[in-house]
Amino acid sequence: MDIRQIDDTFSVTGQISPDDIRDIAAAGYQTLICNRPDGEGPDQPPFAEIASVAEKAGIPVHYVPVVPGGLTQADVDAMAAALESAAGPVLAYCRSGARSANVYGLARQMRGK
């Protein structure tokens, strides 16, 4: 996993697998946000599988899928809502981490931060 810290409370990474959850928890992340729609890539595990493992590890998860090249105000609103309810350091993922970083930046602007 190539985790990139955006600020003190938010980091991004590319696609994760259920096997990565243990390392994510050990790194101290307390919330996980998926910004990748299910079925985008053939080797992509479904969100439900990752969510199940994360929840068993005590990490709340949010599904805020953003279609590549199709970011909408609804996506930004959903990300802002997920961030409002997120505890502790947040790790968001998509295919490469870029969409997660972009929607996070827009959600922060919307929240006036």
Chimera marker file (.cmm) of the C-alpha trace (Angstrom):
<marker_set name="trace">
<marker id="1" x="0.000" y="0.000" z="0.000" r="1" g="1" b="0" radius="0.5"/>
<marker id="2" x="1.238" y="3.447" z="-0.920" r="1" g="1" b="0" radius="0.5"/>
<marker id="3" x="-0.460" y="5.701" z="1.646" r="1" g="1" b="0" radius="0.5"/>
<marker id="4" x="-0.100" y="9.444" z="1.064" r="1" g="1" b="0" radius="0.5"/>
<marker id="5" x="-0.923" y="11.802" z="3.911" r="1" g="1" b="0" radius="0.5"/>
<marker id="6" x="-2.928" y="14.840" z="2.767" r="1" g="1" b="0" radius="0.5"/>
<marker id="7" x="-3.179" y="16.531" z="6.176" r="1" g="1" b="0" radius="0.5"/>
<marker id="8" x="-3.145" y="15.593" z="9.870" r="1" g="1" b="0" radius="0.5"/>
<marker id="9" x="-6.436" y="13.711" z="9.702" r="1" g="1" b="0" radius="0.5"/>
<marker id="10" x="-6.731" y="12.450" z="6.121" r="1" g="1" b="0" radius="0.5"/>
<marker id="11" x="-4.701" y="10.128" z="3.886" r="1" g="1" b="0" radius="0.5"/>
<marker id="12" x="-5.319" y="8.425" z="0.550" r="1" g="1" b="0" radius="0.5"/>
<marker id="13" x="-4.209" y="5.252" z="-1.145" r="1" g="1" b="0" radius="0.5"/>
<marker id="14" x="-4.945" y="3.127" z="-4.175" r="1" g="1" b="0" radius="0.5"/>
<marker id="15" x="-7.160" y="0.048" z="-4.164" r="1" g="1" b="0" radius="0.5"/>
<marker id="16" x="-6.929" y="-1.976" z="-0.974" r="1" g="1" b="0" radius="0.5"/>
<marker id="17" x="-7.755" y="-5.603" z="-0.323" r="1" g="1" b="0" radius="0.5"/>
<marker id="18" x="-9.416" y="-7.224" z="2.673" r="1" g="1" b="0" radius="0.5"/>
<marker id="19" x="-5.949" y="-8.477" z="3.690" r="1" g="1" b="0" radius="0.5"/>
<marker id="20" x="-4.786" y="-4.845" z="4.049" r="1" g="1" b="0" radius="0.5"/>
<marker id="21" x="-7.294" y="-4.053" z="6.808" r="1" g="1" b="0" radius="0.5"/>
<marker id="22" x="-5.087" y="-5.385" z="9.597" r="1" g="1" b="0" radius="0.5"/>
<marker id="23" x="-2.223" y="-3.103" z="8.495" r="1" g="1" b="0" radius="0.5"/>
<marker id="24" x="-4.626" y="-0.148" z="8.127" r="1" g="1" b="0" radius="0.5"/>
<marker id="25" x="-5.869" y="-0.670" z="11.683" r="1" g="1" b="0" radius="0.5"/>
<marker id="26" x="-2.311" y="-1.102" z="12.988" r="1" g="1" b="0" radius="0.5"/>
<marker id="27" x="-1.358" y="2.206" z="11.336" r="1" g="1" b="0" radius="0.5"/>
<marker id="28" x="-4.029" y="3.896" z="13.465" r="1" g="1" b="0" radius="0.5"/>
<marker id="29" x="-6.683" y="4.695" z="10.873" r="1" g="1" b="0" radius="0.5"/>
<marker id="30" x="-10.094" y="4.857" z="12.510" r="1" g="1" b="0" radius="0.5"/>
<marker id="31" x="-12.340" y="5.408" z="9.476" r="1" g="1" b="0" radius="0.5"/>
<marker id="32" x="-12.205" y="4.076" z="5.924" r="1" g="1" b="0" radius="0.5"/>
<marker id="33" x="-13.845" y="5.726" z="2.894" r="1" g="1" b="0" radius="0.5"/>
<marker id="34" x="-14.180" y="3.977" z="-0.472" r="1" g="1" b="0" radius="0.5"/>
<marker id="35" x="-14.354" y="6.353" z="-3.441" r="1" g="1" b="0" radius="0.5"/>
<marker id="36" x="-14.178" y="3.615" z="-6.081" r="1" g="1" b="0" radius="0.5"/>
<marker id="37" x="-17.388" y="2.256" z="-7.614" r="1" g="1" b="0" radius="0.5"/>
<marker id="38" x="-17.755" y="-1.526" z="-7.499" r="1" g="1" b="0" radius="0.5"/>
<marker id="39" x="-16.904" y="-3.266" z="-10.759" r="1" g="1" b="0" radius="0.5"/>
<marker id="40" x="-14.530" y="-0.597" z="-12.035" r="1" g="1" b="0" radius="0.5"/>
<marker id="41" x="-11.668" y="-3.063" z="-12.444" r="1" g="1" b="0" radius="0.5"/>
<marker id="42" x="-11.556" y="-6.832" z="-12.919" r="1" g="1" b="0" radius="0.5"/>
<marker id="43" x="-9.184" y="-7.407" z="-9.984" r="1" g="1" b="0" radius="0.5"/>
<marker id="44" x="-11.075" y="-5.117" z="-7.601" r="1" g="1" b="0" radius="0.5"/>
<marker id="45" x="-12.609" y="-6.691" z="-4.493" r="1" g="1" b="0" radius="0.5"/>
<marker id="46" x="-16.229" y="-5.652" z="-3.897" r="1" g="1" b="0" radius="0.5"/>
<marker id="47" x="-16.793" y="-2.928" z="-1.332" r="1" g="1" b="0" radius="0.5"/>
<marker id="48" x="-19.009" y="-5.243" z="0.753" r="1" g="1" b="0" radius="0.5"/>
<marker id="49" x="-16.104" y="-7.646" z="1.240" r="1" g="1" b="0" radius="0.5"/>
<marker id="50" x="-13.767" y="-4.878" z="2.423" r="1" g="1" b="0" radius="0.5"/>
<marker id="51" x="-16.511" y="-3.365" z="4.599" r="1" g="1" b="0" radius="0.5"/>
<marker id="52" x="-17.182" y="-6.712" z="6.290" r="1" g="1" b="0" radius="0.5"/>
<marker id="53" x="-13.528" y="-7.194" z="7.248" r="1" g="1" b="0" radius="0.5"/>
<marker id="54" x="-13.131" y="-3.547" z="8.316" r="1" g="1" b="0" radius="0.5"/>
<marker id="55" x="-16.214" y="-3.627" z="10.506" r="1" g="1" b="0" radius="0.5"/>
<marker id="56" x="-14.976" y="-6.817" z="12.195" r="1" g="1" b="0" radius="0.5"/>
<marker id="57" x="-11.740" y="-4.915" z="12.906" r="1" g="1" b="0" radius="0.5"/>
<marker id="58" x="-13.752" y="-2.067" z="14.434" r="1" g="1" b="0" radius="0.5"/>
<marker id="59" x="-13.179" y="0.386" z="11.582" r="1" g="1" b="0" radius="0.5"/>
<marker id="60" x="-16.295" y="2.210" z="10.332" r="1" g="1" b="0" radius="0.5"/>
<marker id="61" x="-16.562" y="2.407" z="6.558" r="1" g="1" b="0" radius="0.5"/>
<marker id="62" x="-18.289" y="4.776" z="4.140" r="1" g="1" b="0" radius="0.5"/>
<marker id="63" x="-19.054" y="4.094" z="0.476" r="1" g="1" b="0" radius="0.5"/>
<marker id="64" x="-18.844" y="7.308" z="-1.559" r="1" g="1" b="0" radius="0.5"/>
<marker id="65" x="-18.207" y="6.040" z="-5.107" r="1" g="1" b="0" radius="0.5"/>
<marker id="66" x="-16.981" y="8.627" z="-7.600" r="1" g="1" b="0" radius="0.5"/>
<marker id="67" x="-17.134" y="7.732" z="-11.294" r="1" g="1" b="0" radius="0.5"/>
<marker id="68" x="-13.822" y="8.582" z="-13.025" r="1" g="1" b="0" radius="0.5"/>
<marker id="69" x="-14.170" y="11.943" z="-14.747" r="1" g="1" b="0" radius="0.5"/>
<marker id="70" x="-17.711" y="12.304" z="-13.423" r="1" g="1" b="0" radius="0.5"/>
<marker id="71" x="-17.383" y="14.015" z="-10.042" r="1" g="1" b="0" radius="0.5"/>
<marker id="72" x="-20.723" y="15.577" z="-9.051" r="1" g="1" b="0" radius="0.5"/>
<marker id="73" x="-21.946" y="17.911" z="-6.326" r="1" g="1" b="0" radius="0.5"/>
<marker id="74" x="-23.766" y="14.916" z="-4.840" r="1" g="1" b="0" radius="0.5"/>
<marker id="75" x="-20.389" y="13.134" z="-4.538" r="1" g="1" b="0" radius="0.5"/>
<marker id="76" x="-18.890" y="16.159" z="-2.760" r="1" g="1" b="0" radius="0.5"/>
<marker id="77" x="-21.909" y="16.373" z="-0.443" r="1" g="1" b="0" radius="0.5"/>
<marker id="78" x="-21.681" y="12.648" z="0.373" r="1" g="1" b="0" radius="0.5"/>
<marker id="79" x="-17.955" y="12.947" z="1.072" r="1" g="1" b="0" radius="0.5"/>
<marker id="80" x="-18.541" y="15.955" z="3.335" r="1" g="1" b="0" radius="0.5"/>
<marker id="81" x="-21.200" y="13.989" z="5.241" r="1" g="1" b="0" radius="0.5"/>
<marker id="82" x="-18.868" y="11.000" z="5.627" r="1" g="1" b="0" radius="0.5"/>
<marker id="83" x="-16.092" y="13.267" z="6.908" r="1" g="1" b="0" radius="0.5"/>
<marker id="84" x="-18.447" y="14.941" z="9.398" r="1" g="1" b="0" radius="0.5"/>
<marker id="85" x="-19.217" y="11.588" z="11.006" r="1" g="1" b="0" radius="0.5"/>
<marker id="86" x="-15.673" y="10.186" z="10.698" r="1" g="1" b="0" radius="0.5"/>
<marker id="87" x="-13.622" y="9.503" z="13.795" r="1" g="1" b="0" radius="0.5"/>
<marker id="88" x="-9.870" y="9.817" z="14.052" r="1" g="1" b="0" radius="0.5"/>
<marker id="89" x="-7.496" y="9.570" z="11.138" r="1" g="1" b="0" radius="0.5"/>
<marker id="90" x="-9.305" y="8.741" z="7.888" r="1" g="1" b="0" radius="0.5"/>
<marker id="91" x="-7.971" y="6.645" z="5.017" r="1" g="1" b="0" radius="0.5"/>
<marker id="92" x="-9.779" y="6.995" z="1.685" r="1" g="1" b="0" radius="0.5"/>
<marker id="93" x="-9.100" y="4.865" z="-1.361" r="1" g="1" b="0" radius="0.5"/>
<marker id="94" x="-9.933" y="4.626" z="-5.049" r="1" g="1" b="0" radius="0.5"/>
<marker id="95" x="-7.923" y="3.179" z="-7.942" r="1" g="1" b="0" radius="0.5"/>
<marker id="96" x="-4.875" y="5.388" z="-7.374" r="1" g="1" b="0" radius="0.5"/>
<marker id="97" x="-5.840" y="7.786" z="-4.562" r="1" g="1" b="0" radius="0.5"/>
<marker id="98" x="-6.288" y="10.782" z="-6.902" r="1" g="1" b="0" radius="0.5"/>
<marker id="99" x="-10.102" y="10.814" z="-6.869" r="1" g="1" b="0" radius="0.5"/>
<marker id="100" x="-10.097" y="10.495" z="-3.099" r="1" g="1" b="0" radius="0.5"/>
<marker id="101" x="-7.753" y="13.465" z="-2.782" r="1" g="1" b="0" radius="0.5"/>
<marker id="102" x="-9.811" y="15.546" z="-5.232" r="1" g="1" b="0" radius="0.5"/>
<marker id="103" x="-13.196" y="14.911" z="-3.639" r="1" g="1" b="0" radius="0.5"/>
<marker id="104" x="-11.657" y="15.511" z="-0.198" r="1" g="1" b="0" radius="0.5"/>
<marker id="105" x="-10.314" y="18.896" z="-1.300" r="1" g="1" b="0" radius="0.5"/>
<marker id="106" x="-13.704" y="19.927" z="-2.664" r="1" g="1" b="0" radius="0.5"/>
<marker id="107" x="-15.514" y="18.699" z="0.465" r="1" g="1" b="0" radius="0.5"/>
<marker id="108" x="-13.117" y="20.720" z="2.638" r="1" g="1" b="0" radius="0.5"/>
<marker id="109" x="-13.756" y="23.833" z="0.520" r="1" g="1" b="0" radius="0.5"/>
<marker id="110" x="-17.477" y="23.300" z="0.890" r="1" g="1" b="0" radius="0.5"/>
<marker id="111" x="-17.070" y="23.014" z="4.674" r="1" g="1" b="0" radius="0.5"/>
<marker id="112" x="-15.037" y="26.238" z="4.678" r="1" g="1" b="0" radius="0.5"/>
<marker id="113" x="-11.745" y="24.655" z="5.726" r="1" g="1" b="0" radius="0.5"/>
<link id1="1" id2="2" r="1" g="1" b="0" radius="0.2"/>
<link id1="2" id2="3" r="1" g="1" b="0" radius="0.2"/>
<link id1="3" id2="4" r="1" g="1" b="0" radius="0.2"/>
<link id1="4" id2="5" r="1" g="1" b="0" radius="0.2"/>
<link id1="5" id2="6" r="1" g="1" b="0" radius="0.2"/>
<link id1="6" id2="7" r="1" g="1" b="0" radius="0.2"/>
<link id1="7" id2="8" r="1" g="1" b="0" radius="0.2"/>
<link id1="8" id2="9" r="1" g="1" b="0" radius="0.2"/>
<link id1="9" id2="10" r="1" g="1" b="0" radius="0.2"/>
<link id1="10" id2="11" r="1" g="1" b="0" radius="0.2"/>
<link id1="11" id2="12" r="1" g="1" b="0" radius="0.2"/>
<link id1="12" id2="13" r="1" g="1" b="0" radius="0.2"/>
<link id1="13" id2="14" r="1" g="1" b="0" radius="0.2"/>
<link id1="14" id2="15" r="1" g="1" b="0" radius="0.2"/>
<link id1="15" id2="16" r="1" g="1" b="0" radius="0.2"/>
<link id1="16" id2="17" r="1" g="1" b="0" radius="0.2"/>
<link id1="17" id2="18" r="1" g="1" b="0" radius="0.2"/>
<link id1="18" id2="19" r="1" g="1" b="0" radius="0.2"/>
<link id1="19" id2="20" r="1" g="1" b="0" radius="0.2"/>
<link id1="20" id2="21" r="1" g="1" b="0" radius="0.2"/>
<link id1="21" id2="22" r="1" g="1" b="0" radius="0.2"/>
<link id1="22" id2="23" r="1" g="1" b="0" radius="0.2"/>
<link id1="23" id2="24" r="1" g="1" b="0" radius="0.2"/>
<link id1="24" id2="25" r="1" g="1" b="0" radius="0.2"/>
<link id1="25" id2="26" r="1" g="1" b="0" radius="0.2"/>
<link id1="26" id2="27" r="1" g="1" b="0" radius="0.2"/>
<link id1="27" id2="28" r="1" g="1" b="0" radius="0.2"/>
<link id1="28" id2="29" r="1" g="1" b="0" radius="0.2"/>
<link id1="29" id2="30" r="1" g="1" b="0" radius="0.2"/>
<link id1="30" id2="31" r="1" g="1" b="0" radius="0.2"/>
<link id1="31" id2="32" r="1" g="1" b="0" radius="0.2"/>
<link id1="32" id2="33" r="1" g="1" b="0" radius="0.2"/>
<link id1="33" id2="34" r="1" g="1" b="0" radius="0.2"/>
<link id1="34" id2="35" r="1" g="1" b="0" radius="0.2"/>
<link id1="35" id2="36" r="1" g="1" b="0" radius="0.2"/>
<link id1="36" id2="37" r="1" g="1" b="0" radius="0.2"/>
<link id1="37" id2="38" r="1" g="1" b="0" radius="0.2"/>
<link id1="38" id2="39" r="1" g="1" b="0" radius="0.2"/>
<link id1="39" id2="40" r="1" g="1" b="0" radius="0.2"/>
<link id1="40" id2="41" r="1" g="1" b="0" radius="0.2"/>
<link id1="41" id2="42" r="1" g="1" b="0" radius="0.2"/>
<link id1="42" id2="43" r="1" g="1" b="0" radius="0.2"/>
<link id1="43" id2="44" r="1" g="1" b="0" radius="0.2"/>
<link id1="44" id2="45" r="1" g="1" b="0" radius="0.2"/>
<link id1="45" id2="46" r="1" g="1" b="0" radius="0.2"/>
<link id1="46" id2="47" r="1" g="1" b="0" radius="0.2"/>
<link id1="47" id2="48" r="1" g="1" b="0" radius="0.2"/>
<link id1="48" id2="49" r="1" g="1" b="0" radius="0.2"/>
<link id1="49" id2="50" r="1" g="1" b="0" radius="0.2"/>
<link id1="50" id2="51" r="1" g="1" b="0" radius="0.2"/>
<link id1="51" id2="52" r="1" g="1" b="0" radius="0.2"/>
<link id1="52" id2="53" r="1" g="1" b="0" radius="0.2"/>
<link id1="53" id2="54" r="1" g="1" b="0" radius="0.2"/>
<link id1="54" id2="55" r="1" g="1" b="0" radius="0.2"/>
<link id1="55" id2="56" r="1" g="1" b="0" radius="0.2"/>
<link id1="56" id2="57" r="1" g="1" b="0" radius="0.2"/>
<link id1="57" id2="58" r="1" g="1" b="0" radius="0.2"/>
<link id1="58" id2="59" r="1" g="1" b="0" radius="0.2"/>
<link id1="59" id2="60" r="1" g="1" b="0" radius="0.2"/>
<link id1="60" id2="61" r="1" g="1" b="0" radius="0.2"/>
<link id1="61" id2="62" r="1" g="1" b="0" radius="0.2"/>
<link id1="62" id2="63" r="1" g="1" b="0" radius="0.2"/>
<link id1="63" id2="64" r="1" g="1" b="0" radius="0.2"/>
<link id1="64" id2="65" r="1" g="1" b="0" radius="0.2"/>
<link id1="65" id2="66" r="1" g="1" b="0" radius="0.2"/>
<link id1="66" id2="67" r="1" g="1" b="0" radius="0.2"/>
<link id1="67" id2="68" r="1" g="1" b="0" radius="0.2"/>
<link id1="68" id2="69" r="1" g="1" b="0" radius="0.2"/>
<link id1="69" id2="70" r="1" g="1" b="0" radius="0.2"/>
<link id1="70" id2="71" r="1" g="1" b="0" radius="0.2"/>
<link id1="71" id2="72" r="1" g="1" b="0" radius="0.2"/>
<link id1="72" id2="73" r="1" g="1" b="0" radius="0.2"/>
<link id1="73" id2="74" r="1" g="1" b="0" radius="0.2"/>
<link id1="74" id2="75" r="1" g="1" b="0" radius="0.2"/>
<link id1="75" id2="76" r="1" g="1" b="0" radius="0.2"/>
<link id1="76" id2="77" r="1" g="1" b="0" radius="0.2"/>
<link id1="77" id2="78" r="1" g="1" b="0" radius="0.2"/>
<link id1="78" id2="79" r="1" g="1" b="0" radius="0.2"/>
<link id1="79" id2="80" r="1" g="1" b="0" radius="0.2"/>
<link id1="80" id2="81" r="1" g="1" b="0" radius="0.2"/>
<link id1="81" id2="82" r="1" g="1" b="0" radius="0.2"/>
<link id1="82" id2="83" r="1" g="1" b="0" radius="0.2"/>
<link id1="83" id2="84" r="1" g="1" b="0" radius="0.2"/>
<link id1="84" id2="85" r="1" g="1" b="0" radius="0.2"/>
<link id1="85" id2="86" r="1" g="1" b="0" radius="0.2"/>
<link id1="86" id2="87" r="1" g="1" b="0" radius="0.2"/>
<link id1="87" id2="88" r="1" g="1" b="0" radius="0.2"/>
<link id1="88" id2="89" r="1" g="1" b="0" radius="0.2"/>
<link id1="89" id2="90" r="1" g="1" b="0" radius="0.2"/>
<link id1="90" id2="91" r="1" g="1" b="0" radius="0.2"/>
<link id1="91" id2="92" r="1" g="1" b="0" radius="0.2"/>
<link id1="92" id2="93" r="1" g="1" b="0" radius="0.2"/>
<link id1="93" id2="94" r="1" g="1" b="0" radius="0.2"/>
<link id1="94" id2="95" r="1" g="1" b="0" radius="0.2"/>
<link id1="95" id2="96" r="1" g="1" b="0" radius="0.2"/>
<link id1="96" id2="97" r="1" g="1" b="0" radius="0.2"/>
<link id1="97" id2="98" r="1" g="1" b="0" radius="0.2"/>
<link id1="98" id2="99" r="1" g="1" b="0" radius="0.2"/>
<link id1="99" id2="100" r="1" g="1" b="0" radius="0.2"/>
<link id1="100" id2="101" r="1" g="1" b="0" radius="0.2"/>
<link id1="101" id2="102" r="1" g="1" b="0" radius="0.2"/>
<link id1="102" id2="103" r="1" g="1" b="0" radius="0.2"/>
<link id1="103" id2="104" r="1" g="1" b="0" radius="0.2"/>
<link id1="104" id2="105" r="1" g="1" b="0" radius="0.2"/>
<link id1="105" id2="106" r="1" g="1" b="0" radius="0.2"/>
<link id1="106" id2="107" r="1" g="1" b="0" radius="0.2"/>
<link id1="107" id2="108" r="1" g="1" b="0" radius="0.2"/>
<link id1="108" id2="109" r="1" g="1" b="0" radius="0.2"/>
<link id1="109" id2="110" r="1" g="1" b="0" radius="0.2"/>
<link id1="110" id2="111" r="1" g="1" b="0" radius="0.2"/>
<link id1="111" id2="112" r="1" g="1" b="0" radius="0.2"/>
<link id1="112" id2="113" r="1" g="1" b="0" radius="0.2"/>
</marker_set>
